[in-house]
Amino acid sequence: MASLPVEILLGIYLGLLVGVIPALASWALGFAFKYFTGVTLPGFGVAVLAIALAGVSGGLLALADRSITTAPNAERVITAIILVGMVSLYAHSKGDQMGATFPKRLSLQGLRDKRLSADVVELVGGRDEVRIRVVGDVADMEGYPPLPESLRAEIRGGEWTFPVDLRIGELEARMEERLKTEFDLGDVAVSIDEQGRATVVAAPPFSGLSKRVGDGRHAVSVEALLPTGLARNDEVTVLTPDAEVRATVVSATTKRTEKPVETPEEPTVVDADAPPAPVRAPTTDGGEGRLTVAANRADVQALLRSESAKVVVEPRGTRREYELISLLRRAGNRFRKLSIAGEGALDGVSLREARVRDTYGVAVLAVRKQGGWRLAPQGDTELAAGEAVYAVGTTDALDAFAEAVA
C-alpha cells in the first residue's frame, strides 16, 4: 500500500479519468432543464447520479460503505468519489447558467438581435439611452491605405449615444453610418458587445468634395451674399444675371470684414452629469462669402460666368414621410427591410396566400422586383428568393416575420 499523499494523487487521477462522462451528463442535464423548463436541478441529485455513472454503486452512500472505507485503497477511492462529485456540480452549474442565457430561438439573426446589458443604460436628457465607446485600437481595413494616426485617435476617443430600444445589429448599422458621416470614412465595420464596447475597423477617406456631389451634377463655387444660418444640404436658388439656378449647398464660408472683438475668457465649469451638447451642422455667420453648390450640368455655365450672385434659401418645410414615420413610432411600430431567403416560408408565395397581416401581424409596404420597387403591393404579388420587402409592425411581430422570411 502506497503512502497517503500518493493515494490521494492517485485518487485525483482516477477521479479525473472517470469523471469526464459524468461531468458531461451533468452539464447536459443542467442546460436542458433550464433551457426547456426553467427549472434548476438540485445539486445533491446531480452529484449522486454522477457518482453512480462513475461506477460506484449507491452514489454518495458509498462513503458510508465499510467495504469501501476499509479497503486497502480506501483513500484513493474516496478521493475519486469526492472529485467526481465536485467536477459534476461545477459542470451542472455552468450548464444551468448557459441554459438561462442561451437564445430560445437560435439563429444568426437572433444573435444579432440581442440587446445590450441593462448595466450600460444611462439617463441622458430625461430619457434612457446607451453610450457606445470604442475599445482597443482602431484597425485598418484590408485592401485600403492605413488610417492617419490623428484620425485613428479621434475615433478611438469618441463616444456615441443611441436610443435604448435598438438591438445590437441595429446599433452596429447606426454607428457605422455615424462614423461615415462624421469622419467621411471610405468604409467602416463595427462590432458591439453586450457591454456597449465597440470594435472598429475603418478605411480612410478616399475622396472629398466629389463624394458629396451626386451623379449628373457638378460642384461650382460662386461669390455671393450669404444669409445667416446657411448649412450643408440646404436647398437654395442662386440668382445670376443670366439665370436662376436651383442647387444644393455643399459648403459655404463667409469673409470676416472686421477683426472680432476679443473678450477675456472666463473659466468654464464642466458638469460631468450634464448631457452632451447636440452635434449640429456648421452654419454661416452671414455676409459676403464663397458658396459651393451642386447644380445640374446645364446650369454650370451660368454660374461660372457670374462674378457675384445672390442666394435665396428655399423652404423645405415638414417632410410628409417623416410625419408618417413619427406617427407610426408613437403607435409602437417600426420599419424593417428584409430579404426573402430561398426555400423559406414566403419563397414563391403571393401576399394573399401568405396572409402576412393575419399570420404575422405586419404589413408589407413595398417589394423590390427586377424592375424596381413596387409600392403598396397587391395581394397577387408573388414573392421570390432574393427580393427585398419593407414591412411595418411591432418589434415582436417583425422578429417573427424575419424568421419566417429567412
N, C-alpha and C positions, 0 to 999 in steps of 0.2 A: 504494500500500500504506500502511495506517494505521500509527501508532506501536505499539510493543509493548504498553503499557498498554491502549490502545484495542482491540487484537486480543484480549487476554486477557478484557476485559469483554465483547466480542462473543462469545468462546468460552463464557463463563459463561452468557450469554443463550441461545446456541444449545444448550448442554447442558441447561439447564432446560427449554427448549422441546421438545426431542426426547426428554428423559429421563422424561417422565411415564408413558408406556406401559411402558417397560422396568421402571420402579420398581414399578408395579402388578403386572406379571408376576412380578417378584422376590418381592414380598410374598406373592402368591398361592402361589407355589411353596414358599416357606419355611413358610407356615402349613399348607398341605395335607400336605406331607411330615411335618411334626412332629405334626400332629393325627392323621393316619391311620396312620403307620408309626413315629412316634417318632424318625425319622432326621433329622439336620441336614445339609442340602446343603452341599457345600464352597463357600466364598465365591468362590474363583477361577472355578469353573464358572459361578456365577451372574453374575459380572461379565462373563465372555466372552459369555454368552447375552444379557445386557442390551445390551452394545455392539453385538452383531450385530443385535439388534432395532432399535437406533437407526439402522441403515443403514450402518454402517462394516463392510465385508466383512473377515472374518478376526478379529474381536474385538480382543483386546489385541495381537495380532500386527501390527495396523495401525500401532502405534507404531514398528515397525522397517521399515515400507514407505517406500522412498525417494520414491515418487510422492506420499506424503502429507507426509513430513518436509521435502521440498524444494519443496513447493508454495508459491505466494505467500501463501496464508492458512494456513500450517502452524501458527502459534501458536494461531489460532482453533480449528482442528480438534482439535489435541492437547488444548487446554484443555477442549473439549466432551467428548472421549473420557474424560478423567480424571474430569470432573464426573459424567458418566453412570454411570461405574463406582462412584464414591463414593455417589451417591444410591441406586443399586441395592443396594449392600451394606448401607446403612442400612435400606432398606425390607425387605430379606431378614431382617436380624437382628430387626426388630420383628415380622415375620410369624412367625418361629421362636419368639419369646417368647410371642406370643399363642397359637400352636398348642400350646405346652406347658401353658399355664394355662387354656385355654378348656374349659368343661364338655363332657364327652364326650356327655352326653345333654342337649341344650339344651331347657329348659322353664322356665317361671316358677317351678314348684315346685323344680326343680333349682337355680336361682339362690338361692332361699331356704334350700335345704338345705345350702349351703356352710358349712363350719366356719370358726372363727376361725383366724388365723395362729398357728403354734406359738410365735411370739415373745411372745405375751401370756399364755401358760400359766404359772401360778405354783404353787409347792408351798405349800399352805395347810393347816395342821393335819395334815400327813402324807399328803395326797392332792393330786392335780393339780386345780386349779380355775382359772377365768378371772375376772378382775376387770374389771367394766364401769364406765367413768367417763363422765359427761355432759360433752360438749364444746359450746362455744358457749352462746348464751343459750337459756333455756327459752322456746319460743314459745307464744303464746296460740292456743288452738283457735278456729277460726272459728265464729261463732254463739254463743259463750259469753262471759261477762264476763272481763276480764283477771285474771290471777293476781296476788295480793298480792306485793309485792316481797320480803317476808320468806320466803314460801313458795317463790318462784322461786329465791332464793339458797340455800335449804336443799336443794332438789332438785339444783341445779347443783353443790353442794359434796359430794354424797353419792357413795358407792361401793357396788357390789353384787357379790357373788361367786356364781358358779353352777358346777355340775359341768362338767368339760371336755368330756364326750361330747355335749353339746347342740349342735344345729345353730343357725345364725343365726336362722332363723324361730322355733324353739322358744325361743331366748334372748329374742327380742323379746316373745313372748307372756308368758314368765315375768316379765320386767322390768315389763311393763305391769301385770300382776296385783300385783306387789310395790309399785309406786308407788301403785296404787289403794288397797291395804290400808294402807300406812304413812302416806300423806298424805291419805287419804279423798278422793281426787280424783273429780270428776264424770265425767271421761273423760280418756284419755291415749293417745297414739300414739308408739311408739318405733321408731327405725330404727338398726340397729347395723352398722358396717362390720367388715371382717376384722381390724382392729387393736383391736377392743373399745371403740371410741368410739361413744357413743350420742347421737343427736339426739332431743330430747324435745319434743313438742307436747302441752300439757296444758290442762285446764279446771279451774277452781277448785271446791272442794266446794260443792254446792248444797243439801245437807241434812246434818243431824247425827244426832240420835237416831233420827229416823224412818227413816233409811236402814238401820239395823241391826235394825229390827223387821219381821218377815215379815208376809205377808198373813194376815188373820184373827186377829192377835194385837195386844195393846196393851201399852205400857210403863207400869209402875206402880212408884212408889218407896215403900218402907216403912222404918221404923226397925227395926233388928234387931241381934242379937248375931252378928257375922260371924266365921267361922273364919279362921284364918291361911292365907294362900296362895290365897284365892279370886280368880279371874280371869274375864275376859270369856269368854262362851260355855260356862262350866261349867253343867252340869245340876244343879238344886237342887230341894229340896222346902221350901216356905215354910209353916211351921206357924203358924196363927192360931187364935183361939178358935172360929171358925166352920168352918174347912175346912183341908184340906191341899192346897196348890196346887203342882203341878209346873210349873217355869218355867225359862227360860234367862237367865243373868246378862248384863245389858247393861253395867252399870257398878257399882262399889262403892267406897265411901270409908269410912275409919274415923276416929273422932274421937280426937284426942290429949288425954288427960286430964292428962298431965304434960308439963312442958317437957323436951325431950330434953337429955340431958347433953352439954355442949359439950366436945369434946376438941381439943387443938391439932392442927392439920393438919400432917402431915409431907409434905415434897416427894415427889412421885410420879415415879419413873423410868419412862419410857415406852420400851419395847423396840420399835424400828421394825420388826424382823423377826418379832415375835410375831403370831400370828393374831388377827384382831379378835374381840372378845368377842361371843358369840352374842346375838342380839336375842330377848328373851323378853317375853311379855305382862306388864304390870304386875299385881301381886298385892297383896292387902290384908295389913295387919300383924296383924289380929285385934282384936276388941273391939267396943264399941258403935260403930255407924256407920249409914250410909244405903245401902240396896241398891235398885238399879233392875233389874227383871226384865221379860222379855217373856212374858206369860201369855195364855191363851185368854180370849176375851171373857166367857165365863160365870164366870170366876174373878176378874174385876176388882173387883166389888163387895166380895167377901170381903176382898181385900187393902186396899181403901180404908177399910173400917170398922175395920181393926186399928191400934191405937196402937203396938204393939210385936210383933214376930214373931220366931220362931226359924228358923234356917236349917240344913237338913241337906243336905250335898253328896251327890249320887247317884253311885255308882261307874259309870264309863264303861267301864273295862276295855280290853282289846285288841280293836280292830275287826277282824273276820274278813276284811273286804275288804282292809285294809291288810296283813294277813298274806299274803294271796294275792298282792298286788302285789309284796311283798318277795320271796316265793319265785320269782316269775316273773323279776324283775330279776336275782336271783342266778343264774338259769339263762341269762341273756343275752338275755331277751325284753323287749319294750317294747310299750306300748299306743299306738294312734293312731286318731283319729276322722277318717274320710274321707267325702267326698260323691261320690255317683255322678254322673258327667257324662253329658250327652246324647250319644247315638251312640258311646258308649265300648264297650269290650270286655265290660262287665258290664251294660250297659243292656238290660233286657228278658230277662235270662238268669237261670235259677234257680241256686242254690248248687250243686246236684248237677251241672247241665250245665257250670258254670264250673270245677268241680273245683279250688276255691280252694286247698285244702290241698295237693293233689298238684302243681298248676301253680306256685303262688306261695310255698308253704311257710308260709302264715299260716292262722290260724283266726279265723273271724268269730264274735264273741261276742254281738253284738246288731245288730239292724236297726231303724231308725226308720221305721215306716209312718205312715199318716194317723191311725190310732187310738192311736199312741204307740209306745214301744219294745217290740220283740219279742226277748226274751232267749233265748239258745241256739236260734237258728232252725233249723228242719228243712231237709233238702235240697231240698224242693219250694218253699221260699220264693223268690219271684221278686223280683229287684232292678229298680228303676226309677230313671230320672233324677230328681235332686233329693233322693233318700233318702240317709240317712247310715248308716254302718256303723262299728262298733267292731271293730278287728282286733288280734290279738296275734301277735307273731313277732319274729325278729331284725331289727336295723336295716336290713340289706341286703334282707331279704325284704319288709319293709314299704315300702322305697323302690321296689322293683319292682312291688309291688301298687298303690302310689299312682299310678304311671304308667299302669298298666292301667285303674285306676278313672277316671283323668282323660282 
